[in-house]
Amino acid sequence: MVVLLLTARWVLPITAPPIEDGAVLVQKDQILAVGKRKELSAGKDAKCINLGDAILMPGLVNVHSHLELTVLRGTSRGQSFVPWLISLVARSRCMTEEDFQVSATWGAVEALRAGVTCLADTTRTGASFHALHQAGLRGITYLEVFGMHGDPAAAVSPVLARLKNLKGSSTRVSIGISPHSPYTASGPLFLVVDEMARQERIPVAVHLAEAPAESELMLSGTGEIRSRFWPYLDWPVHDWQPPATSPVKYLDRLGVLRPGTMAVHCVQVSDDDVAILAQRGVAVAHCPVSNAYLGNGVAPLKRFLSAGIPVGLGTDSAASNDTIDLLGEIKFGFLLQKAVHGCSEGLTPARMVYMATLGGAQVLGLSDLVGSLEPGKKADLTAVQLTQVHTTPCYDPYVTLVHSARADDVVLTMVDGKVLYHNGMVFSVPESGYRKKVEELSVRLKKNHPAPTAKSQSLEGTKTGTEK
Ligand SMILES: [Zn+2]
């Protein structure tokens, strides 16, 4: 049996202190041993990958993405939440099923190059399931459900059919379900989805308490979601009554907050809301860049952690971040908390890296498989080189990872013991072919995208004039 020995200046097991001059021994899809290079290499007839001056660590876990929106990178023009949502829907309407597949696959390529080995991806079309599978990545694909009116069973029916079709068809990519948010899925629809998730034993993801506009709608039934977004969608919801409470308390009142649920964003939350999330066993996908990008605020990360809520880091889509660089997300998330709350104890570079690896795996219920370097776990690994000017010198690998490293320092991405990316080469996806498709698609999107209305432009602040 072929055994693979990976060696590096630093090995980060996450569940144990960093190992200088370390190694990881891999057999087939599993980690056999983690330790000092000298100890693991003695007497082993192994194929060796010497990563040299690098950090070898568990693959990064991105707990919230929308890979199918990757081609919408750079289209936001600084919009606030509701105008951004409307533009997103407008552009999505110009895309075919094949376009979403190209977009999702391009996002998977970006993940491979960024050292991400596991993604929890939310998808309207199902495209990311195929993209993750083709790219050799691990993850959960959450199928999105929408509908503020009409028969909830009818809204769920096509999603259930897709779920039955996809479930079990990949050993690495599993299926979840996502009632999109409290402002795009009705109470009855949340209940139907909850029942379906229990029956199918699948996890649930929901965008929750993301924006001030969502809180305003839930509390008083007013604001831009009601006055602009719903009319744009032509939803007949004139007689909709607000629950007159916070988004978190609304879903709790419905009884759908429970273990197995991942709440995405949770920016607009009170201390009471945080306590409810903790009591119900809900996990949080923390997306600091996207939250800032859309002007939605800063989520209370330290309060989540002190309440014992499992927290992972997510990039959200390229349409509200512009990159899917989880190393960049770690740095931004860490510094943002310090900027707002000061340099108090409790949040350290090591804690941030934990969130982007084992913490994320715990949020997704995958921590028995991935998230740390331990014998018996899946060989999902990432290596970050330390040879660049901006990563030299390195006194502490955690500090360098958080403050200096970025996606293009990743030199190796491995899932299930298979090298999917090494030294600039992606092996599982024909990258140059997809680059051409993405560029053709972007030209068509720019040409086809309906011009923003005068009203929406007035809400977008200063226009850059770069988009025709
Ligand atoms: Zn999202």
Residues whose N, C-alpha, C, O or C-beta is under 5 A from the ligand:
A	BS01	ZN	D316
